[in-house]
Amino acid sequence: MSVPPEELDPESLVRRYYDLVDDEAYEPLFDLFTDDVVYERPGQAPIEGKAAFEAFYEQDRPLEDGTHEVDAVVVEVGTDGEGGTDGEGGTDGEGGTDGESGTDDDASDANAVVAVRGTFSGVQGDDRVRFGFADFHEFDGDRIARRYTYTDRDEV
């Protein structure tokens, strides 16, 4: 049985995202995102809204049959009220948080940002590929509201 997104902390929810995308389990993956999600990739038009986001994963995603190997995760919890960070969240250099997020309020995860660095291995077009990526996930409440992907390839 899957844990509902609202019961996961931001790091666990983002790690769940990679498991679901690798399994091509798109219906539970979509539940991790807000209805007004925005997905940005350099050099490409943003994907805006859940319907466009779902269409991208179900029909347009250029990667398939792959796995994400997560090398590092950094979580920063902000309280700026803008869905971003306030610069007060620290990291311990070990891929996790140091507990000094700038607030002790349980609702503080509402403005979390989770940064991930890793490697994707899979198929793009007719080619086997392996490349590095860096993703940033901005939260609104217990869901991902904005996602950014950076890779060392032209298009993904």
N, C-alpha and C positions, 0 to 999 in steps of 0.2 A: 504494500500500500504506500502510496506517495504522500509525503508530508505537504500540506497546503502551503503556498508561498508565504502567507501571513505568519506562519509559525517558524520561518527560517530567518536567521540573521542575514545581513547583506552578503557576506562572504559565502555562506552556504548556498544562498539563492543563486549567486553568480556561478559557483561551481556546478550547481544543478543545471544551469543553462547549458554549459559545455557538455555535460552528460546527455542531456536531451537532444541537443543539436547533433551530436555524434551518432545517437541512436535514431535520428530522423523522427523523433517522437514530437511532432510539431504541435499537436493540440495542447498537451501540458506545457510545452515551451511558451506558447502564446499567453498562457495564464500568468507568466512571470512579468508581463509588461502591462503598462497602463494603456488605456484606450487611445490616448493621444501621443503614443510613443513616437520618437524621432530617432532614426538610425542614419548616421552620417559616416561617409567614407570619402576620403580626399579624392577630388577630381570627378566625383559623381554626384548627381542630384540627391538630396536627402530623401529618405523614405519616411513619409509622414502619415501617421494614423495607423491604427491596428489593421484595417483592411488592406492597406498597401504593404504593411509589414508581413502579414500572413501570405499575401500573393508573392512577395519576394521569396520567402522560404519555401513555399509550395511549388512555385513555377519558375522563378527567375534566378535563384541562387546559383552562381557558376561553380560552386564547389560541391563535391559529393564523395560518398564512400570514404570518409576521412575521420581522423581523430585529432583532437586538440590535446596537446601535452602542455599542461600548465606548469610553468617554472617559478613564477612568483605572483603573489597577490598582496596588494596593499589596500587597506580600508581606511578611509578618512571620513569622519563624521563631522558634518558642518551644522552650524546653527544660524546661517545667514538669511534663512527664509526664502532663498531664491532657488533652491534645489541644488545648490553647489556647496562648496566648502568655504569655511571662514578662516582657514589657515591655522586653526588651533589643534587640529587632529595630528597626533604624532604617529610615527611608525617605529617599530623596533629593529628594522633592518633584516628581519627574519621572515618577511612576507606576511606578517600579521600586524595586529595593532598592539600598542603598549599600554592600553587602558587609560591614556591621558587624552581622551577625545575632546576635552573642553566642556563636557557636560555630563551629569550623572543621570539625566532624565531618560527613561526607557524610550520615549518618543524621539530621541535624538537620531535614531537610525533613519528618520524620515528624509533627511538631506544627505545621506551617505553617498560617497563616491567610491567605487571599487575599481582599482586599476589592476590589469592582468597582463603579464608577459608570458609568452609561450611559443610553441611551434605547432603548426598545422601540417599534417601529412594526409594526402588524399588524391583526388582526381579533379582536375580542372580542364574542361573540354576533353581532349583525347590524351592528355598528358598526366603522368604521375607527378605530383608536386610535393615539395616540402619547403616551408618558409616560416620565418618568424612573424609574430604579430604582437601588437599591443592594443588592448581594448580598454575603454573607460566606460563604466556603467554608472549613470546618475539616477538616484532613486527619488521617487515621490511617494512617501509612505512606505508600504511594503512591496512595491513593484518598481521595476526599472522603467524610467520615463524617457531616458535618452541614452543612446549607445553610440560610441565612436569606435571605429576600427582603423588601425594603421598597420600596413604590412610593407614588406620589401618587394612586393609585386605591384604591377600597374593596376590591375583590377581584380577585386574579389567580391 
